[in-house]
Amino acid sequence: MNHKTFTMTVILTTFAAAMWFGYLFASDRIGGGEFFLYMAATIPALLLFRILYSLILRNRRP
């Protein structure tokens, strides 16, 4: 995964997470602390996704 693709993935995933967790926060299903923790948890998840994707892609090449 090149840098441009990963950057777009991060931007889109962060936006989607903000919309979803923002909805849960606005509808009073989660508190402010939970919102912060859930948003902070998206970063390690994206890094794990990038590592796994790179390993899979590397193993497919001849």
C-alpha positions in Angstrom: 0.0 0.0 0.0 1.6 3.3 -1.1 1.5 6.4 1.0 -1.3 8.1 -1.0 -3.6 5.1 -0.7 -3.0 4.8 3.1 -3.5 8.5 3.6 -6.9 8.4 1.8 -7.8 5.3 3.9 -7.0 7.1 7.1 -9.0 10.2 6.1 -12.1 8.3 5.0 -12.0 5.9 8.0 -11.5 8.8 10.5 -14.4 10.7 8.9 -16.7 7.6 9.0 -15.7 6.9 12.7 -16.3 10.6 13.6 -19.7 10.4 12.0 -20.7 7.2 13.6 -19.3 7.9 17.1 -20.6 11.5 16.8 -24.1 10.1 16.2 -23.8 7.8 19.2 -22.6 10.7 21.3 -25.3 13.1 20.1 -28.1 10.5 20.7 -26.7 10.2 24.2 -25.7 6.5 23.9 -22.1 7.1 24.8 -20.4 9.8 26.9 -17.6 12.2 26.0 -14.9 9.9 27.4 -16.1 6.9 25.5 -16.2 9.1 22.3 -12.6 10.1 22.8 -11.4 6.5 23.5 -13.3 5.1 20.5 -11.8 7.8 18.2 -8.3 7.2 19.6 -8.8 3.4 19.0 -9.2 4.0 15.3 -5.5 4.9 14.9 -4.1 1.6 16.1 -6.7 -0.3 14.1 -5.7 1.5 10.9 -2.0 0.8 11.6 -2.8 -2.9 12.2 -4.8 -2.9 8.9 -1.9 -1.4 7.1 0.6 -4.0 8.5 -1.7 -6.9 7.6 -2.5 -5.6 4.2 1.2 -5.1 3.4 2.0 -8.7 4.6 -0.8 -10.1 2.4 0.2 -8.1 -0.6 3.9 -9.0 -0.2 3.1 -12.7 -0.1 1.0 -12.5 -3.3 3.8 -11.1 -5.5 6.0 -13.6 -7.3 
